[in-house]
Structure formats: C-alpha cells, structure tokens
Amino acid sequence: MMSPKAAFFSVESSRGKKVIAKLMEEFNGFIISDRYAAYNYFESSKRQICWAHLKRDFTKLSEKQEELIALIGKALLECQANLFELWHQYKLENFSRNELIRKLDLFEIK
C-alpha cells in the first residue's frame, strides 16, 4: 500500500483472500492490482486493473492474426496512449481539473 507520503509493506505466507481481507479490512481507498482472483474481495468500483497489465493485453490483441481483433487491440493501445497523454498534460498544469473531467468524458463508454 502507498500514498504520496508513505508506503506499507507486509510479508505474508500467502496473498490469498483471507490475508487481503485482514490486511485491508479498514482500507477505504482505491486499489490497483493484477487480476488475481483474491482481489475480487474489493468492490469493482474501488479497484483498477494495473495499466501495465492492460497494456500487455492490448498489445497481445493488436498482434493477433484476426484483423478485427488486431484493430481492436490497436484502438485500445491508442486510447491508452491518449489517456496517459491527457493525464500528463493535466499534471503539468496545462489545464484545470474541470477541463480534465470534461476531456475524460470523451473516454467514457456509454
């Protein structure tokens, strides 16, 4: 676990659901994780799949022989790149939080 000011590490014999539930029982924030089933313990609205894992998956799709699947993978990679560029521009203070939210609406799946 971490925040901009602190990091917490715990060495356990497992990373199963029981360990996660005990470690995170009072945690009220968001979690970024891989797709390990034990992380289903968290509400999906409070969980983000790791972007590195997603990028790897999008890349695999983009390299498929089936043209439609490859096009979808390439579109997802482009969307991810655009999203990260938008985030970096916001962090550089090139526009306001309200403008970021407005621009992020373009990424929302309806």
C-alpha positions as CSV (number, residue, x, y, z in Angstrom):
1,M,0.0,0.0,0.0
2,M,1.2,3.5,-0.6
3,S,0.2,7.1,-0.8
4,P,2.3,10.1,-1.9
5,K,3.8,10.3,1.6
6,A,4.0,6.7,2.8
7,A,4.4,3.1,1.8
8,F,3.4,0.0,3.7
9,F,4.8,-3.5,3.1
10,S,3.7,-6.8,4.7
11,V,5.4,-10.1,4.2
12,E,2.9,-12.9,4.4
13,S,2.9,-16.6,3.5
14,S,0.1,-16.1,1.0
15,R,-1.6,-13.3,-0.9
16,G,-5.0,-15.1,-0.7
17,K,-8.3,-13.6,0.1
18,K,-8.1,-14.2,3.9
19,V,-4.7,-12.3,4.1
20,I,-6.0,-9.5,1.9
21,A,-9.2,-9.2,3.9
22,K,-7.3,-9.0,7.2
23,L,-4.7,-6.6,5.9
24,M,-7.2,-4.3,4.2
25,E,-10.2,-4.6,6.5
26,E,-10.3,-0.9,7.3
27,F,-9.0,0.3,3.9
28,N,-11.4,2.8,2.3
29,G,-9.5,3.9,-0.8
30,F,-8.9,2.5,-4.3
31,I,-6.7,-0.4,-5.1
32,I,-4.6,-1.1,-8.2
33,S,-4.0,-4.8,-8.8
34,D,-3.5,-7.6,-11.2
35,R,-6.3,-10.0,-12.0
36,Y,-5.5,-12.4,-9.2
37,A,-8.9,-13.8,-8.0
38,A,-8.3,-12.8,-4.4
39,Y,-8.6,-9.2,-5.3
40,N,-12.2,-9.7,-6.2
41,Y,-12.6,-9.1,-2.5
42,F,-12.8,-5.4,-3.4
43,E,-15.8,-3.8,-5.0
44,S,-15.2,-3.3,-8.7
45,S,-15.9,0.5,-8.3
46,K,-12.9,0.6,-5.9
47,R,-10.5,-1.5,-8.0
48,Q,-8.4,-0.6,-11.0
49,I,-6.6,-3.3,-13.0
50,C,-2.9,-2.4,-13.4
51,W,-2.3,-0.3,-16.5
52,A,0.9,-2.3,-17.3
53,H,-1.1,-5.5,-17.4
54,L,-3.8,-3.9,-19.5
55,K,-1.2,-2.5,-22.0
56,R,0.3,-6.0,-22.3
57,D,-3.1,-7.4,-23.0
58,F,-3.9,-4.7,-25.6
59,T,-0.5,-5.4,-27.3
60,K,-1.3,-9.1,-27.5
61,L,-4.6,-8.3,-29.1
62,S,-3.0,-5.9,-31.6
63,E,-0.7,-8.7,-32.7
64,K,-3.4,-11.3,-33.4
65,Q,-3.8,-12.6,-36.9
66,E,-7.6,-12.0,-36.9
67,E,-7.9,-8.5,-38.4
68,L,-10.8,-7.3,-36.3
69,I,-9.2,-8.4,-33.1
70,A,-5.9,-6.7,-34.1
71,L,-7.8,-3.5,-34.9
72,I,-9.5,-3.5,-31.5
73,G,-6.1,-4.1,-29.8
74,K,-4.6,-1.2,-31.7
75,A,-7.5,1.1,-30.9
76,L,-7.2,0.2,-27.2
77,L,-3.5,1.0,-27.3
78,E,-4.2,4.3,-28.9
79,C,-6.9,5.1,-26.4
80,Q,-4.5,4.2,-23.5
81,A,-1.8,6.4,-25.0
82,N,-4.2,9.3,-25.4
83,L,-5.5,8.9,-21.9
84,F,-2.0,8.9,-20.4
85,E,-1.0,11.9,-22.5
86,L,-4.1,13.8,-21.2
87,W,-3.1,12.8,-17.6
88,H,0.5,14.0,-18.1
89,Q,-0.7,17.3,-19.6
90,Y,-3.0,17.8,-16.6
91,K,-0.2,17.1,-14.2
92,L,2.0,19.7,-16.0
93,E,-0.9,22.1,-15.2
94,N,-1.7,22.7,-18.8
95,F,-5.4,22.8,-17.9
96,S,-7.8,22.7,-14.9
97,R,-9.3,19.7,-13.2
98,N,-12.7,20.6,-14.6
99,E,-11.2,20.6,-18.1
100,L,-9.6,17.2,-17.4
101,I,-13.0,15.8,-16.3
102,R,-14.6,17.3,-19.5
103,K,-11.9,15.7,-21.7
104,L,-12.2,12.4,-19.8
105,D,-15.9,12.2,-20.7
106,L,-14.7,11.5,-24.2
107,F,-13.3,8.2,-22.9
108,E,-16.4,7.1,-21.1
109,I,-18.1,4.0,-22.5
110,K,-21.8,4.7,-22.8
